[in-house]
Amino acid sequence: MSHFQSLTLAPPDPIFHLTASYKQDPFPQKVNLGVGAYRDDDGKPWVLPVAEHKIVSDPSLDHEYLPIDGLNSFTRASIQLMLGPVNLDKIASVQSISGTGAVRLGADFIAKFNKQPVYIPNPTWGNHKSIFADAGFNDIREYPYWNPKTRGLNFEGIVETLEKAPENSVILFHPCAHNPTGVDPTFEQWKILAELTKKKHFLVFFDSAYQGFASGNLDQDAQAVRYFVNQGLEVLIAQSYSKNFGLYNERCGCLSVVLVSEEKAKQAQSQLCKIVRASYSNPPAFGARIVSTVLNDPVLYQEWKQQLESMAQRIIQMRKQLFDRLVSLKTPGTWNHIVDQIGMFSFTGLEPGQVKVLTEKYHVYLTENGRISMAGLNSKNVDYFAEAIDWTVRNTGNAKF
């Protein structure tokens, strides 16, 4: 008899399963709008030219272990990228295994020292709830984020729910390019949320996977985080360089904890290192060296900003082309939300039954909740996708447009 007699088969991850199904489909016009990864206009992965900076041949580099908290020049540059000029003495920061690892590391840290109810948006990235549950949180709650009637932000619902939340609760926010909706609070709304955070003494955890993708402007996409920090609030910040550097499989990220004093920052740094040591000992070097080289070189940094803006602009252009084509087809309903939303994703409003039709009839792969990755669209498939939506909306009984 097995020592693991109680084992059962875990369900497949929805996104990775969707990608596997797409790859197995022999249909020539198939379209993958599921995975949140940037593609160029030929539908190919794009390695940012600035990220190809040749560090492999640098004779000063080796394959020795990094420190437990990672590459110092990388973590310092990551903090400054997100927060601008800031007092680093009050910030604990460690290199993480991309953004997912940063969220998990932050969840583990909070679970040890401040285990309170956690509030996540509904909807949110599918991994958030699993990460906090696996970190030991038993009280994971949701605040309403999406208004299906307006296909926009349910700000009143957010405020109403958080007003009723217990003091000291942990609140998870997406600072820009919310996944999956593509809808963000305005800066004035962020100010209201900051005041509510002060009043209720919340601990805010920002999960930033798309800095630069929302507006094409790194500073604008960081304005919510900077405002909270400038208000003297303690926050956690998870950063990923998968999207904005194209370093998906290098698993390059950063977790920072902004605290009220240097003493608390030193204590937090030591405890984060203790968690890392018992988890993966220390992080990989290659991706962090690329990011550090670019962020700390003024010329390369400007090149990166230009390349990042070009990616953001291509996504914006795809939104416009999809919207224009739906309008020209006179597709039933209103589709302004396609261009009103920002970032890599769009929450189309398509129902699960319609998604099933799109996949089975048109070989278009998207998540069941109607989220699409705008980066999967290009000049060669956007008309096909629009025509597929048009037919589906006209010929299914659960259209709500």
Residue pairs with C-beta under 8 A, 6 or more apart in sequence:
13 126
14 126
14 367
14 368
15 34
15 35
15 36
15 126
15 367
18 32
18 34
18 35
18 365
18 366
18 367
19 32
19 34
19 35
19 365
21 365
22 30
22 32
22 34
22 365
25 363
25 365
27 363
29 362
29 363
29 381
29 384
30 363
30 364
30 365
31 362
31 363
31 364
31 365
31 376
31 377
31 381
31 384
31 385
32 365
32 373
32 376
33 364
33 365
33 366
33 372
33 373
33 376
33 377
33 385
34 365
34 366
34 367
34 373
34 376
35 373
35 376
36 179
36 243
36 344
36 345
36 373
36 375
37 45
37 242
37 243
37 248
37 373
37 375
38 45
38 46
38 243
38 246
38 311
38 344
38 375
39 45
39 46
39 375
39 376
39 378
40 46
40 314
40 378
41 314
41 378
41 379
41 380
42 378
42 380
43 376
43 378
43 380
43 381
45 246
45 248
46 246
46 311
47 246
48 245
48 246
48 304
48 307
48 308
49 303
49 307
50 294
50 300
50 303
50 304
50 307
51 245
51 246
51 247
51 290
51 294
51 304
53 290
53 293
53 294
53 300
55 61
55 289
55 290
55 293
61 289
63 285
65 281
65 282
66 95
66 282
66 283
66 284
66 285
66 288
67 282
68 94
68 273
68 276
68 277
68 281
68 282
69 75
69 93
69 94
69 95
69 269
69 272
69 273
69 276
70 94
70 95
70 96
70 254
70 282
70 283
70 288
71 95
71 283
71 285
71 288
71 289
71 292
73 292
73 296
74 95
74 254
74 288
74 289
74 291
74 292
74 295
75 93
75 94
75 95
75 254
75 256
76 88
76 93
77 291
77 292
77 295
77 296
78 93
78 239
78 254
78 256
78 291
78 295
79 86
79 88
79 91
79 93
79 254
79 256
80 86
80 295
81 211
81 218
81 222
81 239
81 295
82 208
82 211
82 222
82 225
82 226
82 237
82 239
82 256
83 222
83 225
83 226
83 229
83 258
84 219
84 222
84 226
86 229
89 262
89 265
90 258
90 259
90 260
90 261
90 262
90 264
90 265
91 256
91 257
91 258
91 259
91 265
92 256
92 257
92 259
92 265
92 266
92 268
92 269
92 272
93 254
93 255
93 256
93 257
93 269
94 105
94 254
94 255
94 269
94 272
94 273
94 276
95 252
95 253
95 254
95 283
95 288
96 102
96 105
96 238
96 253
96 254
96 255
96 283
97 251
97 253
97 280
97 283
97 284
98 240
98 241
98 242
98 250
98 251
98 252
98 253
99 207
99 208
99 209
99 238
99 239
99 240
99 242
99 253
100 127
100 131
100 240
100 253
101 251
101 253
101 255
102 207
102 238
102 239
102 240
102 253
102 254
102 255
103 127
103 128
103 131
103 205
103 207
103 238
104 131
104 134
104 135
105 255
105 272
105 275
105 276
105 279
106 205
106 236
106 238
106 255
106 257
107 131
107 132
107 135
107 137
108 135
108 275
108 279
109 236
109 257
109 268
109 271
109 272
109 275
110 116
110 135
110 170
110 203
110 205
110 236
111 135
111 136
111 137
112 271
112 275
113 271
114 168
114 170
114 203
115 136
115 137
116 139
116 166
116 168
116 169
116 170
116 203
117 139
117 140
117 141
117 165
117 166
117 169
117 170
118 132
118 137
118 139
118 140
118 141
118 169
118 170
118 171
118 172
119 141
119 142
119 143
119 161
119 162
119 165
119 169
119 170
119 171
119 172
120 128
120 129
120 132
120 140
120 141
120 142
120 143
120 172
121 142
121 143
121 144
121 145
121 158
121 172
121 173
121 174
121 178
122 142
122 143
122 144
122 145
122 146
123 145
123 146
123 180
123 181
123 347
123 369
124 145
124 172
124 174
124 179
124 180
125 174
125 179
125 180
125 207
125 209
128 172
128 207
129 140
132 140
133 140
141 165
143 157
143 158
143 161
143 162
143 165
143 171
144 154
144 157
144 158
144 161
145 153
145 154
145 157
145 158
145 178
145 181
145 183
146 152
146 153
146 154
146 181
146 183
146 347
147 153
147 154
147 157
148 349
148 400
151 337
151 347
151 349
152 183
152 337
152 340
153 181
153 183
153 184
153 185
153 189
155 185
155 189
158 185
158 193
159 192
159 193
159 196
162 171
162 193
162 196
162 200
162 202
163 196
163 200
165 171
165 200
165 202
167 200
167 201
167 202
168 200
168 201
168 202
168 203
169 200
169 202
169 203
170 202
170 203
170 204
170 205
171 197
171 202
171 203
171 204
171 205
172 204
172 205
172 206
172 207
173 193
173 204
173 205
173 206
173 207
173 224
174 184
174 206
174 207
174 208
174 209
175 206
175 207
175 208
175 211
175 221
175 222
175 224
175 225
176 184
176 208
176 210
176 211
176 213
176 214
176 215
176 221
176 222
176 224
176 342
176 343
177 184
177 209
177 210
177 213
177 214
177 221
177 342
177 343
177 344
177 345
178 184
178 343
178 345
179 209
179 210
179 343
179 344
179 345
179 371
180 345
180 347
180 367
180 369
180 371
181 341
181 345
181 347
181 371
182 341
182 342
182 343
182 344
182 345
182 346
182 347
183 340
183 341
183 342
183 347
184 214
184 342
184 343
185 193
185 224
187 223
187 224
187 227
190 223
190 224
190 227
190 228
191 227
194 227
194 228
194 231
194 233
196 202
197 204
197 228
197 233
198 231
198 233
203 234
203 235
203 236
204 228
204 233
204 235
204 236
205 235
205 236
205 237
205 238
206 224
206 225
206 228
206 235
206 236
206 237
206 238
207 238
208 221
208 222
208 225
208 237
208 238
208 239
208 240
209 238
209 239
209 240
209 242
209 243
210 221
210 243
210 244
210 343
210 344
211 218
211 221
211 222
211 239
211 244
212 218
212 221
212 244
212 305
212 308
212 309
212 312
213 221
213 243
213 244
213 308
213 311
213 312
213 315
213 343
213 344
214 220
214 221
214 312
214 342
214 343
215 221
215 312
215 342
216 308
216 309
216 312
216 313
216 316
217 309
218 305
218 308
225 235
225 237
228 235
229 235
229 258
232 260
233 258
234 257
234 258
234 259
234 260
235 257
235 258
236 255
236 256
236 257
236 258
237 254
237 255
237 256
237 257
237 258
238 253
238 254
238 255
239 253
239 254
239 255
239 256
240 252
240 253
241 247
241 250
241 252
241 253
241 287
241 291
242 248
242 251
242 252
242 253
243 344
244 308
245 252
245 287
245 290
245 291
245 294
245 304
247 287
247 290
247 291
250 284
250 286
250 287
250 290
251 284
251 287
252 284
252 287
252 288
252 290
252 291
255 272
257 265
257 268
257 272
259 265
259 268
276 282
276 283
293 300
294 300
294 301
294 303
294 304
295 301
295 304
311 375
314 375
315 343
315 344
315 374
315 375
318 374
318 375
318 377
318 378
318 382
319 338
319 339
319 341
319 346
319 374
320 339
321 377
321 379
321 382
322 338
322 374
322 377
322 382
322 385
322 386
323 335
323 336
323 338
323 339
325 382
325 383
325 386
325 387
326 335
326 338
326 386
326 389
326 390
327 335
329 386
329 387
329 390
331 386
331 389
331 390
331 393
331 394
331 401
332 393
332 394
332 399
332 401
333 349
333 393
333 399
333 400
333 401
334 401
335 401
337 346
337 347
337 348
337 349
338 346
338 348
341 347
344 373
344 374
344 375
345 371
345 372
345 373
345 374
346 371
346 372
346 374
347 369
347 370
347 371
348 366
348 370
348 371
348 372
348 389
349 370
349 400
349 401
350 358
350 366
350 370
350 389
350 392
351 370
351 396
351 398
351 399
351 400
352 368
352 369
352 370
353 396
353 397
353 398
354 370
354 392
354 393
354 396
354 398
354 399
355 366
355 367
355 368
355 369
355 370
357 392
357 395
357 396
358 364
358 366
358 388
358 389
358 392
359 365
359 366
361 388
361 391
361 392
362 384
362 385
362 388
362 391
362 392
364 385
364 388
366 372
377 385
393 399
393 401
